[in-house]
Amino acid sequence: MNNVNKTLYIPLYGKSYVSKKGIILQDKKAESIWESEGFELKGKAKSKWLAYYMGMRSCVFDNWVTKHLSQNPNAIVLHIGCGLDSRCLRITKPVSSWYDIDFPEVIVERKRFFPETNTYHMLGMDARDTALLASIPQCDNAIIVMEGISMYMKLEELTGLLKQLTSNFTNVQILLDCYTEIAAKASKYKNPINEVGVNEVFGIDDPLVLTKNTGLHFVQKHTMTPDYMIHQLNKTEQFIFKNLYGGKIADKMYRLYEYSKK
């Protein structure tokens, strides 16, 4: 598994950590996978603050998918860059088809823990190779999750993927997180992903840049650290977390954007 793929263990650890504490996100699957497969993380990668952040981010994505499935029960869900995430289990809303997508070697690993069904599928592909998306049946409505993937794609690669997605489906809802440009530059020297050997990432300052020639409309920016989740921490942790991860400083480094097809 290459260094980029190893980064999937950082959010897995975070979700396992908060789940064991009984806060933010309940994810028994993450707990069991981490217990059997996790390795020793170093430095900030094993920080409890980062674990809280990973748990909150995932919960925000979960809630967003649940909301859109309620509004579009016939939609399919595409989770691009799924890693070992168990969102397909955490979300209980019925879904016509769910596709978890990641590099082939990640999907091989994933299939050790998640069985495919008539409605749940795993596809091994490089998201930058947009031609491979043709293997997904076309439908009217698609709910697309891109969590923790945009920062590993150059702008032309990311916009190419988004353009192909809007071409494949009549109605598209997308939620993705991204680094800002200053965060991408800083990540070369100081980022938990450095602990697993990744030093090159990319950032986006203007959300509208992803609407150019992609057929997408920018809907809104979301917070990845809602107050009601922060309030699940103890009082001291709440104060520290708000100042380090939930405030203006964090917003200068990391964003969460929602898009829909025009």
C-alpha positions in Angstrom: 0.0 0.0 0.0 1.5 3.4 -1.0 1.9 6.3 1.3 -1.2 8.1 0.2 -3.3 5.0 0.8 -1.8 4.7 4.3 -3.4 8.0 5.2 -6.7 6.2 5.4 -5.6 4.8 8.8 -5.6 8.3 10.3 -9.4 8.9 10.1 -10.0 5.2 10.9 -8.1 5.7 14.1 -10.1 8.9 14.9 -13.4 7.2 14.3 -12.4 4.3 16.4 -11.2 6.6 19.2 -14.4 8.7 19.5 -16.6 5.6 19.2 -14.8 3.9 22.1 -15.4 7.0 24.2 -19.1 6.9 23.3 -19.1 10.5 21.8 -19.7 12.2 18.4 -19.8 9.0 16.2 -20.8 5.4 16.9 -18.7 3.2 14.7 -18.1 -0.4 16.0 -16.7 -1.4 12.7 -14.0 1.2 12.9 -13.2 -0.1 16.4 -12.9 -3.7 15.3 -10.8 -2.9 12.2 -8.4 -0.7 14.1 -8.1 -3.3 16.9 -7.1 -6.0 14.4 -5.2 -4.0 11.7 -4.1 -0.6 13.2 -0.4 0.2 13.5 1.4 2.6 15.8 0.7 6.2 14.7 3.3 8.8 15.5 3.2 12.5 16.4 0.0 14.4 15.6 -1.5 11.5 13.7 -2.4 9.9 17.1 -3.5 13.2 18.7 -6.9 13.0 20.5 -7.7 16.5 19.0 -7.3 15.2 15.5 -9.3 12.1 16.4 -12.1 14.4 17.6 -11.9 16.4 14.4 -12.0 13.2 12.2 -15.0 12.0 14.1 -16.9 15.3 13.8 -16.1 15.6 10.1 -17.3 12.1 9.4 -20.5 12.7 11.4 -21.2 15.9 9.4 -20.8 13.9 6.1 -23.1 11.2 7.5 -25.8 13.7 8.4 -25.6 15.3 5.0 -26.0 12.0 3.2 -28.9 11.0 5.4 -30.6 14.3 4.7 -30.3 13.9 0.9 -31.3 10.3 1.0 -34.5 11.4 2.8 -35.2 13.9 0.0 -34.1 11.5 -2.8 -34.8 7.9 -1.7 -34.1 6.6 -5.2 -30.7 8.1 -5.4 -27.5 6.2 -5.5 -24.6 7.1 -3.2 -21.0 7.3 -4.4 -18.3 7.4 -1.7 -15.1 8.3 -3.6 -12.0 7.7 -1.6 -13.8 5.5 0.9 -10.7 3.9 2.5 -11.9 1.7 5.3 -14.7 3.9 6.3 -18.0 2.2 7.3 -20.4 5.0 6.3 -22.3 2.4 4.4 -23.1 0.8 7.7 -23.6 3.9 9.8 -26.3 5.3 7.6 -29.5 3.3 8.0 -31.6 5.0 5.3 -32.6 2.7 2.5 -30.6 3.2 -0.7 -31.1 1.8 -4.2 -27.3 1.4 -4.7 -24.2 2.4 -2.8 -20.7 2.4 -4.4 -17.6 2.7 -2.3 -14.7 3.7 -4.6 -11.0 3.8 -3.9 -7.6 2.6 -5.4 -7.7 -1.1 -6.3 -5.2 -2.1 -3.5 -7.4 -0.3 -1.0 -10.5 -2.1 -2.2 -8.7 -5.4 -1.9 -8.0 -4.6 1.7 -11.5 -3.3 2.2 -13.1 -6.5 1.0 -11.6 -8.3 3.9 -14.0 -6.5 6.2 -17.0 -5.5 4.1 -19.1 -8.0 2.0 -20.8 -6.8 -1.2 -24.6 -7.2 -1.5 -27.2 -6.6 -4.2 -27.2 -2.9 -3.3 -23.7 -2.4 -1.9 -20.7 -2.5 -4.3 -17.0 -1.7 -4.1 -15.0 -0.5 -7.1 -11.3 -0.4 -7.4 -10.2 2.5 -9.5 -8.1 5.7 -9.6 -10.6 8.5 -9.4 -8.3 10.5 -11.7 -9.1 8.0 -14.5 -12.6 9.3 -15.2 -13.2 6.8 -17.9 -13.6 4.1 -15.3 -16.7 5.8 -13.9 -18.5 4.4 -17.0 -18.9 1.1 -15.1 -21.4 2.8 -12.7 -24.9 2.5 -14.1 -26.4 5.9 -15.0 -29.4 7.1 -13.0 -31.3 10.3 -12.3 -30.0 11.2 -8.8 -26.5 10.8 -7.3 -25.4 11.7 -3.9 -21.6 12.0 -3.9 -19.2 12.0 -0.9 -15.6 13.1 -1.4 -14.1 13.1 2.1 -10.4 13.4 2.5 -9.6 13.1 -1.2 -9.5 16.5 -3.0 -6.2 17.5 -1.4 -4.4 14.6 -3.2 -5.6 15.7 -6.6 -4.3 18.5 -8.8 -7.0 21.1 -9.8 -7.3 19.8 -13.3 -7.7 16.2 -12.0 -10.3 17.3 -9.6 -12.3 19.4 -12.0 -12.0 16.5 -14.6 -13.6 14.1 -12.1 -16.4 16.6 -11.2 -17.2 17.2 -14.9 -17.5 13.5 -15.6 -19.8 13.0 -12.6 -22.1 15.7 -13.7 -22.1 14.2 -17.2 -23.1 10.7 -15.8 -26.1 11.8 -13.7 -29.1 14.0 -14.2 -29.1 15.4 -10.7 -26.0 15.5 -8.6 -25.3 16.5 -5.0 -21.7 16.7 -3.9 -20.0 17.3 -0.5 -16.2 17.6 -0.4 -13.6 18.9 2.0 -10.4 20.6 0.9 -7.3 22.3 2.1 -6.8 26.0 1.5 -3.7 27.0 -0.5 -1.9 28.1 2.6 -2.7 24.8 4.3 -1.4 22.9 1.3 1.9 24.8 1.5 2.2 24.3 5.2 1.4 20.6 4.9 4.8 20.0 3.3 6.3 20.7 6.7 3.7 20.1 9.3 0.7 17.8 8.9 -0.2 14.4 10.4 -0.1 12.9 7.0 3.7 13.5 7.0 3.8 10.7 9.6 2.9 8.2 6.9 5.2 9.7 4.2 2.9 12.1 2.3 4.3 15.6 1.7 2.5 16.8 -1.5 -1.1 18.0 -1.3 -3.1 20.7 -3.1 -5.4 23.5 -1.8 -8.4 25.5 -3.0 -9.2 29.0 -1.7 -12.2 29.9 -3.9 -15.1 27.4 -4.0 -16.2 28.8 -7.3 -13.1 27.5 -9.0 -14.7 24.1 -9.0 -17.8 25.4 -10.8 -15.9 26.4 -14.0 -16.6 24.0 -16.8 -17.9 21.3 -14.5 -21.6 21.9 -14.7 -21.8 22.5 -10.9 -23.3 25.2 -8.8 -21.8 26.2 -5.4 -24.5 25.7 -2.7 -22.9 26.5 0.6 -20.0 26.1 3.0 -20.6 23.8 5.9 -18.9 23.7 9.3 -17.0 20.5 10.1 -17.1 21.2 13.9 -20.8 21.9 14.9 -21.2 23.3 18.4 -23.4 20.4 19.5 -20.6 18.0 18.7 -18.0 20.1 20.5 -20.2 20.2 23.5 -19.8 16.4 23.9 -16.2 17.0 25.0 -15.4 18.0 28.6 -15.3 21.7 29.5 -11.5 22.0 29.2 -11.4 20.1 25.9 -14.2 22.3 24.5 -12.2 25.4 25.1 -9.0 24.0 23.6 -10.8 22.5 20.6 -12.8 25.6 19.7 -9.6 27.6 19.6 -7.5 25.1 17.7 -9.9 23.3 15.4 -13.3 25.1 15.4 -12.4 28.7 15.1 -11.2 31.2 12.5 -7.7 29.7 12.4 -9.0 26.3 11.4 -11.3 27.9 8.8 -8.2 29.5 7.1 -6.8 26.0 6.7 -9.6 23.6 5.9 -13.1 24.0 4.2 -16.2 21.9 3.5 -18.1 22.8 0.4 -21.4 21.6 -1.0 -22.2 21.6 -4.8 -25.1 20.6 -7.0 -25.6 20.2 -10.7 -26.8 23.4 -12.4 
